[in-house]
Amino acid sequence: MINAAIVGMGWWGKTLVDSVQGKSELIRFTAGHNRTRSKAEAYAKEKGIALHDDLAGILADPKIDAVVYAARHTERTGQIERTAAAGKHVFVEKPFSLDLRGAEQALEAVKRHNVALGVGYQRRFHPSTDELRRRIREGQLGTISQCVGESTAPAGLMLPGESWRTHAEEAPAGGMTALGVHALDAMIEFFGPAAEVYCTNSRRASKVIDDTTTALISHRSGVSSTIVCSMITAVNYRLAVYGTAGCAEVLKPTLETFRFVPTPQARMSGQPTVIEPEVIETKGFDPVRAELEAFARAASGGAAYPNTPEQIRDVVAAFEAIVQSAAAGRPITVK
């Protein structure tokens, strides 16, 4: 059993704790820290979490094996470096870093101190994503040409202006930071590093954050990807991959639907044959618990966490270029 500390006990930090506390035989939260202690005291007491006044106290506690971070994005690099240097395993919410230099520094620290690293891309762990991954790897989609990721939520209509998540330095390129990075992570995993990106970003209805973001990605492998993010509409998620043998997609906010439509091999009455899609439904799966338990296994000496250092680095490189493109209004070559 891994004893973990949670740093950042806002709504998502609580989601992480709730996914495993009292439910998992692999990981539990025994300690925590929140910027404003009073906002976390009642919750910490309820969950049996001992609150620390600062990160230093957590890192000095020999009973804590790992630290899970759900705090401000701009603090990521320093947190990872300090945690690794303390010999504790580290899990950070996405994005791993807001810039490539910080990502490379953090990855080097993890390697140097030989600790396990997990990154919070929970959609990787859903059975629907596993099905899509398997079919891509086995060549069942044929030659792949394009991928489209759509991620939407109404956060731009609901976030209070004082929230740190509305600050441009914490959430560059609008919906990419909160939503689009999930699709970007999948695209880099499936199709390899990005060569060039072009991003448009605007504010259509939110009073506190850029809310409408579209990114075009050219992968070095030749695949083209598109990410569409909206922060001012209903919650939804879709990741669709198009190949010569058919289209496969993961659907719904819960990712519970996998759908595959094969490419017709014949025409009828001048129109392509309509083929009934294959649909696989997986209800009730918790990908947040799955990612934390995968991290716990890695921290216990088991299978490595599935985000490789190369993938983590390449996602940040593409993300940084997307932010630069949104600001410059032109395509940017990815480092």
TAUR-V195618 format. One record per residue. RES is the residue in one small letter. PHI is phi in radians with two decimals (none if undefined). Layout:
BEGIN
res = [RES & RES]
phi = [PHI & PHI]
END
This chain:
BEGIN
res = [m & i & n & a & a & i & v & g & m & g & w & w & g & k & t & l & v & d & s & v & q & g & k & s & e & l & i & r & f & t & a & g & h & n & r & t & r & s & k & a & e & a & y & a & k & e & k & g & i & a & l & h & d & d & l & a & g & i & l & a & d & p & k & i & d & a & v & v & y & a & a & r & h & t & e & r & t & g & q & i & e & r & t & a & a & a & g & k & h & v & f & v & e & k & p & f & s & l & d & l & r & g & a & e & q & a & l & e & a & v & k & r & h & n & v & a & l & g & v & g & y & q & r & r & f & h & p & s & t & d & e & l & r & r & r & i & r & e & g & q & l & g & t & i & s & q & c & v & g & e & s & t & a & p & a & g & l & m & l & p & g & e & s & w & r & t & h & a & e & e & a & p & a & g & g & m & t & a & l & g & v & h & a & l & d & a & m & i & e & f & f & g & p & a & a & e & v & y & c & t & n & s & r & r & a & s & k & v & i & d & d & t & t & t & a & l & i & s & h & r & s & g & v & s & s & t & i & v & c & s & m & i & t & a & v & n & y & r & l & a & v & y & g & t & a & g & c & a & e & v & l & k & p & t & l & e & t & f & r & f & v & p & t & p & q & a & r & m & s & g & q & p & t & v & i & e & p & e & v & i & e & t & k & g & f & d & p & v & r & a & e & l & e & a & f & a & r & a & a & s & g & g & a & a & y & p & n & t & p & e & q & i & r & d & v & v & a & a & f & e & a & i & v & q & s & a & a & a & g & r & p & i & t & v & k]
phi = [none & -1.49 & -1.64 & -2.04 & -1.92 & -1.87 & -2.00 & 1.73 & -1.98 & -1.43 & -1.09 & -1.40 & -1.01 & -1.16 & -1.07 & -1.08 & -1.07 & -1.07 & -1.21 & -2.19 & -1.11 & 1.34 & -2.09 & -1.82 & -1.67 & -1.92 & -2.61 & -2.54 & -1.75 & -1.97 & -2.55 & -2.89 & -2.57 & -2.34 & -0.94 & -1.89 & -1.01 & -1.07 & -1.30 & -1.97 & -1.09 & -1.13 & -1.15 & -1.06 & -1.08 & -1.07 & -1.66 & 1.25 & -1.84 & -1.48 & -1.43 & -1.85 & -1.34 & -2.69 & -1.17 & -1.00 & -1.12 & -1.15 & -1.19 & -1.54 & -1.46 & -1.20 & -1.44 & -1.70 & -1.55 & -2.60 & -2.18 & -1.92 & -1.89 & -2.30 & -1.80 & -1.11 & -1.11 & -1.21 & -1.65 & -0.97 & -1.02 & -1.09 & -1.10 & -1.12 & -1.09 & -1.15 & -1.19 & -1.09 & -1.10 & -1.42 & 1.37 & -1.87 & -1.21 & -2.35 & -2.13 & -2.17 & -1.19 & -1.22 & -1.30 & -1.03 & -2.73 & -1.58 & -2.57 & -1.15 & -1.05 & -1.11 & -1.08 & -1.16 & -1.12 & -1.16 & -1.10 & -1.13 & -1.12 & -1.08 & -1.15 & -1.12 & -1.72 & 0.96 & -2.00 & -1.32 & -2.27 & -2.19 & -2.16 & -1.38 & -1.82 & -1.13 & -1.13 & -1.01 & -1.66 & -1.29 & -0.97 & -1.14 & -1.17 & -1.03 & -1.14 & -1.10 & -1.02 & -1.06 & -1.21 & -1.15 & -1.14 & -1.50 & 1.35 & -1.27 & -1.68 & 1.31 & -1.36 & -1.54 & -1.89 & -2.52 & -2.42 & -2.18 & -2.02 & -2.14 & -2.45 & -2.38 & -2.90 & -1.62 & -1.00 & -1.12 & -1.62 & -2.07 & -1.11 & -1.25 & -1.06 & -1.46 & -1.16 & -1.12 & -1.23 & -1.64 & -1.30 & -1.04 & -1.25 & -1.60 & -2.37 & -1.22 & 1.00 & 0.92 & -1.23 & -1.09 & -1.20 & -1.42 & -2.10 & -1.15 & -1.12 & -1.10 & -1.15 & -1.07 & -1.05 & -1.11 & -1.14 & -1.16 & -1.07 & -1.33 & -2.10 & 1.55 & -1.05 & -1.47 & -1.73 & -2.64 & -2.33 & -2.47 & -2.26 & -1.99 & -2.54 & -2.64 & -2.07 & -1.68 & -2.47 & -1.26 & -1.63 & -2.17 & -2.71 & -1.07 & -2.09 & -2.29 & -2.36 & -2.31 & -2.18 & -1.84 & -2.21 & -1.82 & -1.46 & -1.09 & -1.29 & 1.81 & -1.29 & -1.88 & -2.18 & -2.30 & -2.05 & -2.06 & -2.18 & -2.36 & -1.79 & -2.32 & -2.55 & -1.12 & -1.26 & -2.77 & -2.62 & -2.67 & -2.27 & -2.10 & -2.10 & -1.92 & -2.36 & -1.13 & -1.68 & 2.66 & -2.02 & -2.09 & -2.57 & -1.84 & -2.26 & 1.39 & -0.99 & -1.54 & 1.08 & -1.29 & -1.96 & -1.90 & -2.35 & -2.27 & -2.09 & -1.27 & -1.27 & -1.14 & -1.79 & -2.55 & -2.03 & -2.25 & 0.95 & 1.44 & -2.08 & -1.03 & -1.12 & -1.51 & -1.95 & -1.11 & -1.24 & -1.56 & -2.20 & -2.11 & -1.87 & -2.26 & -1.78 & 1.41 & -1.43 & -1.87 & -1.24 & -1.20 & -1.07 & -1.07 & -1.21 & -1.20 & -1.26 & -1.12 & -1.11 & -1.08 & -1.10 & -1.10 & -1.18 & -1.60 & 1.63 & -1.51 & -1.03 & -1.11 & -1.07 & -1.20 & -1.26 & -1.35 & -0.97 & -1.14 & -1.16 & -1.03 & -1.10 & -1.22 & -1.13 & -1.14 & -1.06 & -1.19 & -1.06 & -1.05 & -1.16 & -1.10 & -1.08 & -1.12 & -1.14 & -1.06 & -1.31 & -1.54 & 1.25 & -2.68 & -1.12 & -2.25 & -1.33 & -1.49 & -1.30]
END
